[in-house]
Amino acid sequence: MAHVFGSLFGATPLIKLSPKKTWADFIGGGLATLFFGVLLSAVLVQFNSFVCPLEWNDVIDAVTTSFTRNRVFMPNTYNVSKWLFMIPFRQFTWYPFLWHSLVIALYTSVVGPFGGLIASAFKRAFRIKDFGDFLRTRRRCGSV
């Protein structure tokens, strides 16, 4: 998604070290990470097999799920402050688990791109054109 945003809106380089990475890549990829991270979490929290602990049942000799959900995986109703008068609703229902997903997606979208920048710095420092030249197991690292 970051590449799509960068192709459509990108012109300003993010850093001189890697001129093909733009601010549009960074912002668009971050927004897409937030959106899809929370969306996928909201879909998966609906299924007990993803949120209930697995237990071994000796009677049937199989793995079963305990159907007692933790309260983090139960929907809560939150009130919107009166100071936020521009929001048209006063309450919303939300799983507390989704706050965790939102924080993790935010952290990932901010810190994640720096891994690519560190890889670019590594390649430039050791004069490696492509990690495929460095890692001889594959022709190109992108084809893994």
C-alpha positions in Angstrom: 0.0 0.0 0.0 2.9 2.4 0.7 4.1 1.9 -2.8 0.7 2.7 -4.2 0.4 5.9 -2.2 4.0 6.9 -3.2 3.2 6.3 -6.9 0.1 8.4 -6.8 1.1 11.2 -4.5 4.8 11.0 -3.8 7.3 13.5 -4.9 9.2 14.6 -1.8 11.9 12.2 -0.7 11.8 11.1 2.9 15.6 10.9 3.4 18.6 11.4 1.1 19.9 7.9 2.0 17.0 6.3 0.1 15.6 8.8 -2.4 12.8 6.5 -3.8 11.1 6.5 -0.3 8.8 9.4 -0.1 6.7 11.1 2.5 3.6 9.8 0.7 4.9 6.3 1.1 5.5 6.8 4.8 2.1 8.5 5.5 0.0 6.3 3.2 1.6 3.1 4.4 1.1 4.2 8.0 -2.6 5.0 7.4 -3.1 1.7 5.6 -1.4 -0.2 8.5 -3.7 1.5 11.0 -6.8 0.8 8.9 -6.1 -2.8 8.0 -4.6 -3.7 11.5 -7.7 -2.6 13.3 -10.0 -4.0 10.6 -8.4 -7.4 10.7 -8.5 -7.4 14.5 -12.2 -6.4 14.5 -13.0 -9.3 12.2 -10.9 -11.9 14.0 -12.2 -10.9 17.5 -15.6 -12.2 16.4 -14.4 -15.8 16.4 -14.0 -17.7 19.6 -11.2 -19.8 18.2 -9.0 -16.7 18.0 -9.7 -15.3 21.5 -10.6 -18.2 23.8 -7.8 -20.4 25.3 -7.3 -23.8 23.8 -7.5 -26.8 26.3 -6.9 -30.5 25.9 -10.0 -32.5 26.6 -9.1 -36.0 27.8 -12.7 -37.3 27.4 -12.9 -36.7 23.7 -9.1 -36.8 23.2 -9.0 -33.5 21.3 -8.3 -29.8 21.6 -11.3 -27.7 22.6 -11.8 -24.0 23.3 -13.0 -22.6 26.5 -16.0 -20.4 25.8 -15.3 -18.0 28.6 -14.1 -14.8 26.9 -11.8 -12.5 28.7 -13.4 -9.0 29.2 -10.9 -7.5 26.8 -12.6 -9.4 24.0 -16.1 -8.3 25.1 -17.6 -5.2 23.6 -17.8 -2.1 25.8 -19.8 1.1 25.4 -17.7 4.3 25.6 -19.1 7.8 26.1 -17.8 10.6 23.9 -16.9 13.8 25.8 -19.2 16.8 25.4 -16.1 18.8 24.5 -15.9 17.0 21.2 -19.1 18.7 19.9 -18.2 18.1 16.2 -18.7 14.3 16.6 -22.3 13.4 15.8 -22.7 10.6 18.3 -22.3 10.5 22.1 -21.6 6.7 22.5 -19.9 4.0 20.6 -19.3 0.3 21.1 -15.8 -1.0 20.8 -13.8 -4.0 21.9 -11.0 -3.0 24.4 -8.7 -5.4 22.5 -9.0 -3.0 19.5 -7.2 -0.3 21.5 -4.3 -2.7 21.8 -4.4 -3.3 18.0 -4.5 0.4 17.3 -1.4 1.0 19.5 0.5 -1.9 17.9 -0.4 -0.8 14.4 0.6 2.8 15.2 3.9 1.7 16.6 4.5 -0.6 13.5 3.6 2.1 11.0 6.0 4.6 12.6 9.0 2.3 13.5 8.6 -0.2 10.6 9.9 1.9 7.7 13.1 2.6 9.5 14.1 -1.1 9.0 14.1 -0.4 5.3 16.2 2.7 5.8 18.7 0.8 8.0 18.9 -1.9 5.2 19.6 0.9 2.7 22.3 2.3 4.9 23.8 -1.2 5.3 23.8 -1.8 1.5 25.4 1.6 0.9 28.1 1.1 3.6 29.2 -2.2 2.2 28.6 -1.2 -1.5 26.0 -3.9 -2.1 23.7 -3.3 -5.0 21.1 -5.9 -4.0 20.8 -8.3 -1.1 20.7 -11.0 -3.7 24.4 -10.4 -4.3 25.0 -10.7 -0.6 22.8 -13.6 0.2 23.8 -16.3 -2.3 20.8 -18.6 -1.6 18.5 -16.7 -3.9 19.0 -14.7 -7.1 17.1 -11.7 -5.6 16.1 -11.1 -2.1 12.6 -9.9 -3.2 11.8 -13.3 -4.7 11.9 -15.1 -1.3 
